[in-house]
Amino acid sequence: MSYRWKVLRVNLSNGSVDTEPLNKEWTEKYFGGRGLGAKYLYEELKGGVEPLSPANKLILTTGPFTGTIVPCSGKLAITTKSPATGGLLDCSIGGHFASQLKFAGYDVLIIEGQAKGPVYLLIEDDKVEIRKANHLWSKGIFETESKLNEEHGVNARILSIGPAGENLVPFACIGSELYRQAGRGGVGSVMGSKKLKAIVCSGSKSVSVPDMPRLLKLIKKAIAEDVLTDTNLWAHTEGTPAIVEMSNSAGTFPTRNYQDGVFAGAKKINSDSIQRQKPKKKACFACALGCGNYTAIKGSAVEGPEYETLAVAGANCGVDDLEAIIKFNAECDDLGLDTISTGNVLGFAMEMTERGIKDFGIRFGDIKNYLKLPQLIVQRQGVGAELSQGVKKLAKKYGTADFAMEVKGLELPGYDPRGSWAMGLAYATASRGGCHMSAWPIADEAFGDIDPFTIEGKAKLVIDGQHYNAIKFSLIVCDFWALSLETMSELLSCVLGREIPVAELEKAAERIWNTFRLFNVREGFKAADDTLPARFFNDPLKSGTPAGRVLPRDQFDSMLKEYYQLRGWDSNGMPTQKKLKELAV
């Protein structure tokens, strides 16, 4: 099997480095990635732990496909308790770090405690050391990676934080290979709270699978008939910027803090505009798609910008200048800021300023101050001291929750649910808060053939999407390969050396989702938290296909009620004992 059957556990408080067997029973129920990370965190972390305390844990998990030749399997899952929401947080990050961790001999890395001063973790096969990082502290991610590559070679793969993580900004991210991020929910500030500046990993061991001839045959067929096809090839030719025109045409493109869903300047920041810069392509380990666009304009360079940045840090802030967005994106990447949350915070500040509620010195389309604010947020200087708290805390302070675009404390991504009602349910029920990676029903509604303005069948649509992504991201397959459960089953059977029926994957997916829910329930989350910003219920969209529409609250409530019933949860959103017994959680 491709598992190494080994967990690396590092305690930064006492400096201990230990290995232990991977829990085999859990791999059979959760496989790896986000599911296995959630299970380890749920079992090891006590309820009520402060996210930025030494008691919180940072859990890095590979999957059964990691390190193999299975296409699009290069991502790493990172799980912790979120400082932004207080609930479960799982992130993923692309590149080559995950494969190096597997090649070093580890399936899981668990980081505990808190160092007395800045440190970084060095993993070179069986050699694991905690080293001082005083010379790296306060440096940006770009310089940190450069210095560590000088010290440990260009083949070493690095996860690091910037000043945002060091200063515990609740929307700080972890960066890798300069422009890849584990971006949401403050995972970078958890790393910063542990005084852990970086993790450097290189491995020289191999990964084997029991049935290589069958696997090679399957992969050859999959690449020809399933990966490099029209369904997925857009990820290579254009990448996520292709969604700009789709979303703007559907009237779901967040504009001026979600006041509208159509942006007049969309053509200036769409895929065609980026393609005119002739971006270079970049791929993760074992990737046949190569979705990364390395784009440079007038001295600023970034891998991207991705759709979410173009939407939430572009149109949502009234900014249609592609050069400015690229500069903003690069600055956030170096500082270690999540561009989705940062864009939301700025859009919220812009609207409060224009309404006369609080003058943050920035208005929609104000590029000069737009480019200054990330640094002020990270250093918590001037207006940045308030903005660094995030949208939910700002809204509580100023009584502006009705247009605070967050769910459970996590700022929303780039899709307006007034034009895709199922997307609203997906946001409300996502375990990590305002999230588009748990389910993406807008593809079937506003971008597809299903009526987006009805609730019929939407609870099941969302559940099916959540289950699909739960198992897909636990095996660790990239979001951009739209492979079927049948293909997952065939590939996994080759890699594990036993037949894995589709029904087993489906049950594991539901088990994983219920584990997510159990974690959040233990942290105090209730049905009342499964809701949306009031703007979506009360303020009609102004333009496009959904013009004049809201997501009616009574319709949303009906969807949520049906969602709980289909899940076998009670009316408070709590998994029933019958359901938990059925799933053997």
C-alpha positions in Angstrom: 0.0 0.0 0.0 1.0 3.6 -0.4 0.6 4.3 3.3 3.9 4.6 5.3 2.0 3.7 8.5 3.8 6.4 10.4 2.8 9.5 12.2 5.4 12.2 13.1 4.6 14.0 16.3 6.4 17.2 17.2 5.9 19.0 20.5 7.3 22.5 20.3 6.9 23.2 24.0 9.4 20.5 25.1 11.2 19.9 21.9 10.2 16.3 21.6 10.1 14.5 18.3 8.4 11.1 18.2 6.9 8.6 15.7 4.0 6.3 16.2 1.9 4.0 14.1 -0.7 5.4 11.9 -4.2 4.4 13.2 -5.1 1.7 10.7 -8.8 1.5 11.7 -9.1 5.2 11.0 -7.5 4.9 7.6 -10.2 2.3 6.7 -12.9 4.7 7.7 -11.5 8.0 6.7 -8.7 7.1 4.3 -6.6 10.3 4.6 -6.5 14.0 3.9 -9.3 16.1 5.3 -11.2 13.2 6.8 -8.3 11.6 8.6 -7.1 15.1 9.8 -10.6 15.8 11.2 -10.7 12.5 13.0 -7.3 13.0 14.6 -8.2 16.5 15.7 -11.6 15.5 17.0 -10.2 12.7 19.1 -7.1 14.5 20.4 -8.4 18.0 21.0 -10.6 18.8 24.0 -13.6 21.0 23.5 -13.3 24.6 24.3 -9.5 24.9 23.5 -8.5 28.4 22.6 -7.4 28.3 18.9 -4.2 30.4 19.5 -3.2 28.6 22.6 -0.4 25.9 22.8 -3.2 23.3 23.3 -4.4 23.6 19.8 -2.9 21.3 17.2 -1.8 21.6 13.6 -2.3 18.4 11.7 -0.9 17.8 8.2 -2.2 14.8 6.4 -1.4 13.1 3.1 -3.7 10.7 1.4 -3.5 7.2 -0.1 -2.8 8.6 -3.6 0.0 11.0 -2.3 3.4 10.2 -3.8 1.9 7.9 -6.5 1.4 8.5 -10.2 -2.4 9.0 -9.7 -3.1 12.3 -11.5 -3.9 15.5 -9.6 -2.9 14.0 -6.2 -0.3 16.6 -5.1 -2.2 18.4 -2.4 -1.7 18.4 1.4 -4.5 18.7 3.9 -4.0 20.9 7.0 -6.5 20.7 9.9 -6.8 22.7 13.1 -9.3 24.7 15.2 -10.0 28.0 13.5 -9.2 31.3 15.2 -11.7 33.0 12.9 -14.7 30.8 13.6 -13.8 28.7 16.7 -14.8 25.6 14.7 -13.2 23.0 12.6 -10.8 24.3 9.9 -9.5 22.2 7.1 -7.4 23.7 4.3 -5.5 22.3 1.4 -2.4 23.5 -0.3 -1.0 22.4 -3.7 2.6 22.0 -4.9 5.1 19.3 -3.8 5.2 19.4 0.0 2.8 16.5 0.5 4.8 14.1 -1.7 8.0 15.0 0.0 6.4 14.3 3.4 5.4 10.9 2.1 8.8 10.3 0.6 10.3 11.2 4.0 8.3 8.3 5.5 5.3 10.0 7.1 1.6 9.9 6.4 0.7 12.5 9.1 2.5 15.3 10.9 1.0 16.5 14.2 2.4 19.7 15.7 1.7 20.5 19.3 2.6 23.1 21.9 4.4 26.4 21.5 8.1 27.1 21.1 9.7 29.7 23.4 11.1 31.6 20.4 10.9 31.5 16.6 11.7 28.1 15.2 11.4 26.1 12.0 11.0 22.4 11.6 13.5 20.5 9.4 12.4 17.0 8.1 15.0 15.1 6.1 13.8 11.5 6.1 14.5 10.1 9.6 16.3 13.3 10.6 13.9 15.7 12.2 15.1 18.8 14.0 13.6 21.9 15.5 15.9 24.8 14.6 16.0 28.5 15.6 14.4 30.9 13.1 15.2 34.3 14.6 16.8 35.3 11.3 13.6 34.5 9.5 11.1 36.1 11.9 9.4 39.2 10.4 10.4 38.2 6.9 7.9 37.8 4.1 7.1 34.4 2.7 9.1 35.0 -0.5 12.3 35.9 1.4 11.8 33.1 3.9 11.5 30.5 1.2 14.6 31.9 -0.6 16.7 31.8 2.5 15.7 28.3 3.5 16.3 27.0 0.0 19.8 28.5 0.2 20.3 26.6 3.4 18.7 23.3 2.5 18.8 23.1 -1.3 16.3 24.0 -4.0 14.7 20.5 -3.8 13.5 21.0 -0.2 9.8 21.9 -0.1 8.7 24.6 2.4 5.5 25.7 4.2 5.9 29.1 5.8 4.1 32.0 7.3 4.6 35.7 6.8 4.1 38.6 9.2 0.3 38.1 9.2 0.7 34.7 10.8 3.4 36.0 13.2 1.0 38.8 14.3 -1.9 36.4 14.7 -4.2 38.1 12.1 -7.2 35.7 12.1 -7.2 35.4 8.3 -3.5 34.7 7.9 -2.5 31.8 5.6 0.3 29.4 5.1 2.3 29.7 1.8 4.3 27.3 -0.2 6.3 27.6 -3.5 5.8 31.4 -3.2 2.2 31.6 -4.5 0.4 28.5 -3.2 -1.7 29.0 0.0 -3.6 27.2 2.6 -5.7 30.3 2.8 -8.9 30.2 4.9 -9.8 30.6 8.5 -6.5 31.7 10.0 -4.4 28.5 9.7 -1.4 30.7 9.4 -2.1 32.4 12.7 -2.3 29.0 14.4 1.2 28.3 13.0 2.3 31.7 14.2 0.9 31.2 17.7 3.3 28.2 18.0 6.2 30.4 17.0 6.7 28.1 14.0 7.9 30.1 11.0 8.3 27.3 8.6 8.5 23.5 7.9 11.2 22.3 5.5 10.8 18.8 4.1 12.7 16.6 1.7 12.5 12.8 1.4 14.4 10.2 -0.5 12.2 7.1 0.1 9.8 5.6 -2.4 6.1 4.8 -2.4 4.9 1.5 -3.8 1.5 0.2 -4.7 0.3 -3.5 -4.8 -1.0 -3.6 -8.4 1.1 -1.3 -10.5 0.3 -2.9 -13.9 -3.5 -2.4 -13.3 -2.8 1.1 -12.0 -0.8 2.1 -15.0 -3.5 0.9 -17.3 -6.2 2.8 -15.4 -4.1 6.0 -15.4 -3.4 5.9 -19.1 -7.1 5.5 -19.8 -8.1 8.2 -17.2 -5.7 10.8 -18.6 -6.9 10.2 -22.2 -10.6 9.8 -21.5 -11.2 11.6 -18.2 -8.5 14.2 -17.2 -7.5 15.9 -20.5 -11.1 16.3 -21.7 -13.4 19.3 -22.2 -14.8 18.8 -18.7 -11.5 19.5 -17.0 -9.2 21.1 -19.7 -10.4 24.6 -18.9 -8.3 24.3 -15.8 -5.2 24.1 -18.0 -6.1 26.5 -20.7 -7.5 29.3 -18.6 -7.8 28.3 -15.0 -10.3 29.7 -12.6 -10.4 33.2 -14.2 -12.7 31.6 -16.7 -15.4 31.8 -14.0 -15.4 35.7 -14.1 -17.5 35.8 -17.3 -19.7 32.9 -16.1 -20.5 34.6 -12.8 -20.9 38.1 -14.1 -23.3 36.8 -16.9 -25.3 34.9 -14.2 -25.5 38.0 -12.0 -23.7 36.3 -9.1 -20.4 38.2 -9.3 -20.0 40.0 -5.9 -19.8 43.7 -6.5 -19.2 46.5 -4.0 -19.6 44.4 -0.9 -22.3 42.1 -2.5 -24.6 45.1 -3.2 -24.9 43.7 -6.7 -24.0 40.7 -8.9 -22.9 42.4 -12.1 -19.6 44.3 -12.4 -19.3 46.9 -15.1 -15.5 46.4 -15.2 -15.6 42.6 -15.4 -14.0 42.5 -18.9 -11.0 44.3 -17.6 -10.2 41.5 -15.1 -11.5 38.4 -16.9 -9.6 35.5 -18.3 -9.0 37.2 -21.7 -7.3 40.1 -19.9 -5.0 37.7 -18.0 -4.3 35.6 -21.2 -3.1 38.8 -22.9 -0.3 38.8 -20.4 0.8 35.4 -21.7 1.0 33.6 -18.4 3.4 30.7 -17.9 1.9 27.4 -16.7 2.7 25.6 -13.4 1.6 22.3 -12.0 1.6 20.4 -8.7 3.2 17.0 -8.2 1.7 14.2 -10.4 -0.6 16.8 -12.2 -1.7 16.3 -15.7 -3.6 19.6 -15.9 -1.2 22.4 -14.8 -3.8 24.9 -13.7 -1.3 27.5 -12.4 -1.0 30.8 -14.3 2.2 32.6 -13.5 1.3 36.2 -14.5 3.5 39.3 -14.5 2.7 42.9 -15.1 5.1 45.8 -14.7 7.3 44.2 -12.1 4.5 42.5 -10.1 4.2 38.7 -10.4 1.8 36.2 -9.0 0.5 32.7 -9.6 -2.9 33.7 -10.6 -4.8 35.8 -9.8 -7.5 33.1 -9.2 -11.2 33.7 -9.6 -11.8 34.2 -5.9 -9.3 37.1 -5.8 -10.6 38.7 -9.0 -14.1 38.5 -7.5 -13.7 39.4 -3.8 -10.6 41.5 -4.0 -11.5 42.9 -7.4 -15.2 43.5 -8.2 -16.2 43.4 -4.5 -13.9 46.3 -3.9 -14.9 48.2 -7.0 -11.5 47.6 -8.5 -11.2 46.8 -12.3 -7.5 47.5 -12.7 -5.8 44.1 -13.3 -2.3 45.5 -12.5 -3.6 46.7 -9.1 -5.2 43.3 -8.3 -2.0 41.5 -9.2 0.0 43.8 -7.0 -2.5 43.3 -4.2 -2.5 39.6 -4.7 1.3 39.4 -4.6 1.5 41.6 -1.5 -1.0 39.4 0.3 0.9 36.2 -0.7 4.1 37.6 0.7 2.6 38.9 3.9 0.6 35.7 4.3 -2.9 37.1 4.0 -6.0 35.3 2.7 -7.1 37.3 -0.3 -10.7 36.3 0.1 -11.0 37.5 3.7 -8.9 40.6 3.0 -11.0 41.6 0.1 -14.1 41.1 2.1 -12.8 43.2 5.0 -11.9 46.0 2.6 -15.2 45.9 0.8 -17.0 46.0 4.2 -14.8 49.0 5.2 -15.5 50.8 1.9 -19.3 50.4 2.4 -19.1 51.6 6.0 -17.1 54.6 4.9 -19.5 55.5 2.0 -22.5 55.1 4.4 -20.9 57.5 6.9 -20.9 54.8 9.7 -17.1 54.8 10.1 -14.5 56.5 8.0 -11.8 54.0 7.2 -10.3 56.3 4.6 -11.1 54.1 1.7 -14.0 54.0 -0.8 -14.9 51.6 -3.6 -12.3 51.8 -6.4 -9.8 53.7 -4.3 -6.7 51.8 -5.7 -4.1 53.9 -3.8 -5.4 53.0 -0.3 -6.5 49.6 -1.5 -2.8 48.8 -2.1 -1.7 50.3 1.2 -4.1 48.5 3.6 -2.7 44.9 3.6 0.5 46.1 5.2 -1.4 48.2 7.7 -3.7 45.2 8.6 -0.7 42.9 9.1 1.1 45.4 11.3 -2.2 46.4 13.0 -1.4 50.1 12.4 -3.9 52.9 11.9 -7.2 51.7 10.6 -5.5 48.3 10.0 -5.7 47.7 13.7 -9.5 47.4 13.5 -9.6 45.8 10.0 -7.3 43.0 11.2 -10.1 41.7 13.4 -12.2 40.5 10.5 -15.7 41.3 9.3 -17.6 39.6 12.1 -16.0 41.5 14.9 -16.1 44.8 13.0 -19.8 44.2 12.4 -20.4 43.6 16.1 -18.6 46.7 17.1 -20.4 49.0 14.7 -23.8 47.3 14.6 -23.6 46.5 10.9 -24.2 42.8 10.8 -26.9 43.2 8.1 -24.3 43.7 5.5 -21.4 41.8 7.0 -20.6 39.2 4.5 -19.6 36.2 6.6 -20.9 32.9 7.8 -19.8 31.6 11.2 -17.0 34.2 11.2 -15.5 33.2 7.8 -15.8 35.8 5.1 -17.6 34.7 2.0 -16.1 33.7 -1.4 -17.1 34.9 -4.8 -20.7 33.7 -5.5 -23.9 35.6 -4.6 -26.6 33.1 -3.4 -29.4 35.4 -4.4 -28.6 34.0 -7.9 -28.0 30.5 -6.7 -30.2 29.4 -3.8 -28.4 26.1 -3.2 -25.1 27.9 -2.9 -26.7 29.8 0.0 -27.4 26.5 1.7 -23.9 25.2 1.0 -22.4 28.3 2.6 -24.7 28.0 5.7 -24.0 24.4 6.3 -20.3 24.2 5.5 -18.3 23.1 8.6 -15.7 25.8 8.2 -18.1 28.7 7.6 -18.5 30.7 4.4 -16.9 28.2 2.1 -17.1 27.2 -1.6 -15.0 24.1 -1.3 -17.4 22.0 0.7 -20.0 22.0 -2.2 -20.3 24.0 -5.4 -24.0 23.7 -6.5 -23.8 27.0 -8.4 -22.2 24.9 -11.2 -25.5 23.1 -11.6 -27.7 26.1 -11.0 -26.6 29.5 -12.3 -23.8 27.9 -14.4 -25.9 24.9 -15.4 -29.4 23.7 -16.2 -31.1 23.6 -12.8 -33.5 26.5 -11.9 -31.5 28.5 -9.3 -34.7 30.1 -7.9 -36.4 27.1 -6.5 -35.7 25.0 -3.4 -36.9 21.7 -4.9 -34.2 19.1 -4.7 -31.6 21.6 -3.4 -31.0 20.0 0.0 -30.0 16.7 -1.7 -28.0 18.6 -4.3 -25.9 20.2 -1.5 -25.5 17.0 0.5 -24.4 15.1 -2.6 -21.8 17.8 -3.3 -20.6 17.8 0.3 -20.2 14.0 0.3 -18.4 14.0 -3.1 -15.9 16.6 -2.0 -15.5 15.0 1.5 -14.2 11.8 0.0 -12.4 13.4 -2.9 -10.4 15.6 -0.6 -9.8 12.7 1.8 -8.2 10.6 -0.9 -6.6 13.9 -1.9 -7.6 14.5 -5.5 -7.5 18.1 -6.8 -10.8 19.9 -7.2 -10.2 20.4 -10.9 -10.4 16.7 -11.9 -14.1 15.9 -12.0 -13.6 12.2 -11.6 -16.5 9.9 -10.8 -16.8 7.8 -7.6 -16.4 4.8 -9.9 -13.0 6.0 -11.0 -12.0 6.8 -7.4 -13.0 3.3 -6.5 -10.9 1.7 -9.2 -7.8 3.8 -8.5 -8.1 3.2 -4.7 -8.5 -0.5 -5.1 -5.1 -0.6 -7.0 -3.4 1.6 -4.5 -4.6 -0.2 -1.4 -4.5 -3.8 -2.7 -8.2 -4.6 -1.8 -11.4 -3.9 -3.7 -13.1 -0.7 -2.5 -16.7 -0.6 -3.7 -18.4 2.7 -4.4 -20.7 2.1 -1.5 -17.8 2.1 0.9 -16.7 5.5 -0.4 -20.2 6.9 -0.1 -20.5 5.7 3.5 -17.0 7.1 4.3 -18.0 10.5 2.9 -21.1 10.6 5.1 -19.0 9.5 8.1 -16.5 12.3 7.4 -19.2 14.9 7.2 -20.8 13.8 10.4 -17.4 14.0 12.1 -17.0 17.6 11.0 -20.4 18.3 12.5 -19.7 16.6 15.8 -16.6 18.7 16.2 -18.5 21.9 15.7 -21.4 20.9 17.9 -18.9 20.2 20.7 -17.6 23.7 20.2 -21.1 25.2 20.7 -22.4 25.6 17.2 -26.2 25.2 16.8 -28.8 25.4 14.1 -29.0 29.1 14.5 -25.4 29.3 13.2 -26.4 27.7 9.9 -27.6 31.0 8.4 -26.6 33.7 6.0 -26.0 37.5 6.0 -29.2 39.4 6.2 -28.4 41.2 3.0 -29.2 38.0 1.0 -32.6 37.8 2.6 -33.5 41.4 2.5 -31.8 43.4 -0.3 -32.7 42.5 -3.9 -30.0 42.3 -6.5 -30.0 45.2 -8.8 -28.7 43.8 -12.1 -28.6 40.8 -14.4 -30.7 37.6 -14.5 -31.4 37.7 -10.7 -32.3 41.4 -10.7 -35.0 42.1 -8.1 -34.4 38.8 -6.3 -33.5 37.8 -2.8 -33.2 34.4 -1.2 -36.5 34.3 0.7 -35.9 33.5 4.3 -38.8 31.2 4.5 -37.6 29.3 1.5 -34.1 29.1 3.0 -35.5 27.8 6.3 -37.4 25.1 4.4 -34.2 24.0 2.6 -32.4 23.8 5.9 -35.1 21.8 7.5 -35.1 19.3 4.7 -31.3 19.2 4.8 -31.3 18.2 8.4 -34.0 15.5 7.8 -32.1 14.0 4.9 -28.9 13.9 7.0 -30.7 12.1 9.8 -30.0 15.0 12.2 -32.5 16.5 14.7 -34.1 19.9 14.4 -31.1 21.5 16.1 -28.7 20.2 13.5 -27.3 17.5 15.8 -26.5 14.1 14.4 -28.8 11.5 16.0 -27.4 8.5 17.9 -29.1 6.3 15.2 -27.2 8.0 12.5 -23.9 7.9 14.3 -24.3 4.2 15.1 -25.2 3.5 11.4 -22.0 5.3 10.3 -19.8 3.9 13.2 -18.4 7.4 13.8 
